[in-house]
Amino acid sequence: MSEFDARRLDDAFATFRSGEPLVAAPGVSAAQAVHRRRRTTRIVVAGVAAAVLVATPVLAAQRHADPVPPPPATQSPDTPPTPVPSPSASGVNPSASATGSPQATGSPTGTTAPDGQISKQVLGNATLRLPGWPEGFAGECPSGRVRFADGKAQLSVGSELSIRIGDVVHVDVDDDGAKETAASLVCSGVEMTHVRVFAFDRDGTGSIVTMGLVTEMKGDIAFIGAIRPQGRAVQVEVLDYLEGEGVAGGTAQHQWRSWSWNGKRFTQTGGPASFPPNPRVTDLSVSGGDVQLTPADAGQSAGTLTLVVRNKGPQRAEQPRLLVRLPKPFVVSSVPSYCTPFVSRAETSYTCQLSPLSAGAERTIRLPVSAPRSSAPAGTSVEYSAEFDWGVGDTPGFPEPAGTKADNRARGNLVVG
């Protein structure tokens, strides 16, 4: 027992012997003593708790830390350590979400379709892939990869035919939200013309690609005029006759027909499937025979040229025209009022504008013919010709149904007796 504890025990026995109260009210000194004990206890407890808090993560880290592997036996201290693959190199998407879902890389609904809206100027200075042209044009109209410049292309400088860019329109033919380009390509020369309509688009790299052939001059389509958009379809103006090359203006019937893309090719989806009979086209014919000329007087021989003109139908011929050619020195001695002569060095021709001729009707034309005996003595025989069509003056005539043109011309002999 310490000296302090023995002294406190002696004081307690002395108090007991003196009869003083054994329990005394605490004074300032006692209160201060209690406060010092409590404060000391709190400091000790707080210090222990803090030590535990600091030590706990360290111990936990040491408990869960993986052991550090020793370096490979073949790796020397000077050899750099083997690099650890990055997440992207090891096939792990570093931008993946916390739930493990891969990052979106695009979907059909989020894909932007290439812009196939190509201007006429750009198209006319691009390289386009074109299929081969039909018979009669294949040798002169370029195909395959065709380079255009200023809207034109040809095989060589001396080529008879060349291609030019015609009408250009824009329409979303494949319903992808972006417009494509439809264009008419005209391959033509002095007396030949063929028109095709193509659709063009751009691929993912921006290059111009040929989607397909919309339509061309084929079947009952003798010519293609304008093109225009209609919804998702390409509308094409088609004609049943090509005017200007021996065919009078105003002959052709015009229709608008529509073609649509079905995912593989273009098919007709609107407009008439064929042309009705053309009201300006009918089957005309002419026939005649030899003419015997006999002496009319001392200096002339004369005879009558008889021609029969017919309208086989199906339409009424509003302006039938008869053209007669007589070689010199033969002439029509009394020219009818409805005929106009024209004299050339080798012959005299007569254009006779007849009155309308109904379908199924015929008419006989008689022309008096003469020749001087000094220039056409007895025994002379020369050939004349007569043509019958529907036209006015020197302008080209209206065409006829296919396969009916052979009987529009008659030939015979002028024989001097």
LODREN-28949 format. One record per residue (C-alpha): x, y, z. Coordinates in steps of 0.25 Angstrom, whole numbers, plus 2048, in hexadecimal, padded with zeros to 3 digits. Layout:
% LODREN-28949
XYZ/...
***
This chain:
% LODREN-28949
800800800/80580E7FC/807819806/7FC821800/7F2816802/7F7813811/7F5822814/7E782280E/7E3815817/7E881C824/7E0829821/7D482081F/7D681982D/7D8826833/7CB82C82E/7C481F833/7C9821841/7C6830842/7B782D83E/7B6836832/7AD833826/7B382881E/7AD82E811/7B083D80E/7AA846803/7B48487F8/7BB8557F7/7C285C7EC/7CF8547EE/7C68477ED/7BF84C7E1/7CC8507DA/7D28427DE/7C683B7D7/7C78447CB/7D68417C9/7D38327CA/7C78327C0/7D083B7B6/7DB8327B7/7D28267B4/7CC82D7A8/7DA8307A2/7DE8227A4/7D281C79D/7D2826792/7E182378F/7DE81478F/7D3816785/7DB81F77C/7E681577C/7DC80A779/7D681276D/7E4815767/7E8806769/7DC800763/7DD804754/7EC801755/7EA7F375A/7DE7F1751/7E77F5745/7F27EC74A/7E87E074B/7E27E273D/7EE7E6735/7F37DC72B/8017D772D/80B7DE724/8117D371A/8207D2719/8267D770B/8277CC701/8347C5701/8387C96F3/8367D86F6/8427DF6FA/8427EC702/8457F46F5/8397EE6ED/82D7F76ED/8217F06F3/8167EA6EA/80B7F56E8/7FD7F26ED/7F37F26E1/7EA7FD6E1/7DB7FB6E2/7D97FE6D3/7E47F56CF/7DF7EA6D7/7D17EB6D0/7CA7F26DC/7C27FE6D8/7C78096E2/7BB8116DF/7B18066E3/7A780A6ED/7A78066FB/79D7FC6F9/7A57F56EF/79D7F96E2/7A67FC6D6/7A680A6D1/79D80C6C5/7A480D6B8/7988106AF/78B80A6AB/78380A69E/77A8146A4/78581D6A7/78D81C69A/78D827691/78A824682/794829678/790836671/78D831663/78883F65E/792842653/79184F64B/79184F63C/79F85663C/7A584B645/79F84063D/7A4846630/7B2846635/7B283863C/7B682A638/7A9822636/7A8813635/79E810629/799803623/79B800614/79280760A/788800601/78B7FB5F3/78F8075EA/79480F5F5/79E8065FC/7A98095F3/7A98185F5/7A281B602/7AC81860D/7A980E619/7B0809625/7B881362D/7B4820625/7BB82D628/7B3839626/7B8847624/7AF854623/7A384A622/7A7842616/7AF835613/7B382E606/7BC823603/7C682B5FB/7C68395F4/7C28345E7/7B782B5EC/7AA82E5E5/7A182D5F1/7A38335FF/79C83260D/79683E614/790840621/78184461F/77784762A/77B845639/771843645/77283F653/76983565A/76A82B666/76881E65E/76D814668/76581B674/77281D67C/77082B680/77A831676/777834668/77D82D65C/78083364E/77882F641/77E834634/77B832625/78782F61C/78683260E/78F82B604/78D8325F6/7948365E9/78F83C5DC/7838325D9/7848295E6/77E82B5F4/77D821600/77882660D/77A81F61A/776823629/77F81E634/77F820643/78C82364B/790823659/79C825662/7A281A66A/7A881B678/7B5821673/7AE82C66B/7B082565D/7A5826653/79F818650/795814645/78880E64C/78280A63F/77B80C632/76D813634/769812625/76D815617/768816609/763808607/756801603/74B80B600/754816606/75A81D5FA/75F829601/76182E610/75E83D613/75F842621/76083C62F/75B84063C/75983B64A/74C835650/74D83065E/75782565E/75582364F/75C829643/75282E639/75682D62A/75083461E/74F82A613/74B82C604/7468225FA/74E8295EF/75B8305ED/75883D5E6/7628455DD/7688395D6/75E8385CA/7528395D4/74A8455D5/74984D5E2/73D84B5E9/73C83C5E5/7408365F3/7378335FE/73D83660C/73B82E619/74182F627/74482162C/74B81E63A/75681563E/75981164C/765809653/7617FC659/76F7F9660/7757F3654/7707FA647/766804642/75880063E/74D808638/74380B643/73A81663D/73581C630/730815624/73680861F/73480B611/730816606/722816600/7228175F1/7288245EC/71D82D5E6/7288335DC/72C8255D7/72581D5CD/7298145C1/72981B5B4/72C8155A6/72D818598/72D81058B/72F81457C/73380D56F/73B810562/73781C55A/73681B54B/739829544/73482B536/73683652C/72D842530/73284B525/73E84D51C/747850527/741849534/73E83C53A/73383B544/72D83154E/72683055C/72C82C569/722825571/725823580/71C81D58B/71E821599/71881A5A5/71681B5B4/71680D5BA/7148135C8/7138135D4/7138225D4/70D82D5CB/7188345C3/7168435C5/7218485BB/72483D5B1/7308415A8/73383B59A/74183D595/74483A586/75283A57F/75383B570/76183A569/76384555F/75E848555/75184255A/74884C561/73984D566/73385555A/72885B562/72B85C571/71F85B57B/71D866585/72085E591/72E85A58B/73B86258C/74685F582/755860584/75F85F579/76D85A57B/778856571/774848570/765848572/75884F575/75184C582/74384F586/73E84F595/72F84E595/7288515A2/71B8495A2/70E84A5AA/70C8415B6/70B8335B4/70282A5BD/70781C5C2/7038125B7/70181D5AC/70981E59F/70A828594/70F828586/719833581/71A836572/72683E56D/72884255E/73683F55A/73E84454E/74C845548/75284B53B/754841530/76184752D/76684353B/75E83753D/75D830530/75582352E/75A818536/75E820541/75B81A54F/75F82055D/75A81D56B/752826573/74E825582/74382958B/74382A59B/73782B5A3/73782F5B2/7318395BC/7388465BD/7388555B9/74185A5AE/7508575AF/74F8545BE/7518455C3/74583D5C2/73E8355CD/7438275CF/73A81A5CD/73880D5D5/7448045D5/7457FC5C9/73C8045C0/74580D5B9/7498055AD/73C8085A5/73E8175A7/74581859A/74281558C/74B81457F/747813571/74D815563/74A821559/74A81B54B/74A82353F/74381C533/
***
